[in-house]
Amino acid sequence: MKDSIREKLEEYEIEESHPMRDFIESISEKISEKFEKYEDYHPAILGEENGQKLSDLIRKVEPEIMVETGVCNGFSSSIILKTMEEIGKGQLYSVDLPVSIDEINSEGRTGAVLPPGKESGWAVPDDLRKRWTLRVGNTYHELPKIFEEISGEIDIFLHDSDHSYETMMFEFALAWTNLKENHFLLADNIDHSDAFLDFVQAKEVIPFRLGNMGLIKRK
């Protein structure tokens, strides 16, 4: 049942008002070239189409405050911050618990990682960082601290950290209580568990896709 609902999610239509393909491609290439000799790993790039759609949503909303979880190399963070710079407003708060290729090698796992010697968000251009607050640590510890620090409602939340059911539900619930009415919660990799659809059903809202991401609007 839930699989059929996922397959039927309609695309949330937003006009592409200002293409960012050159910038998105440059960030994608900057990250990808660091992984050329590491064939068993992927650099956690949201995808160029998704990146454009994310930028379009930010232009539509013109957020004062946006929160994301899961930075890794900084692909989505770069796009968010570049768009904020171009519209002339917005602050981004991010949470990341980084894992390097060296750490994964020692544990015998594969997955989305940082290249050796790099820190979370290393690919974000220096001139965009003035709008950015990055917290490195576990989302269960750091995300509540961010909302306490902001002490106000946010305009957009993007989940792209650990995609376990428990973590997704924790982040959705916390973000929802801090999200302005008629504003947006986004989630990447909604097919990893039933968390997104369970949350949608609990809140009785209509789910959409934005590219490959799930999107809901708080009533």
Secondary structure, 3 states (H helix, E strand, C coil): CHHHHHHCCEECCCCCCCCCHHHHHHHHHHHHHHHCCCCCCECCCCCHHHHHHHHHHHHHHCCCEEEEECCCCCHHHHHHHHHHHHHCCCEEEEEECCCEHHHHHHHCCCCECECCCCCCCCCCCHHHHHHEEEEECCHHHHHHHHHHHHCCCEEEEEECCCCCHHHHHHHHHHHHHCEEEEEEEEECCHHHCCHHHHHHHHHCCCCEEECCEEEEECC
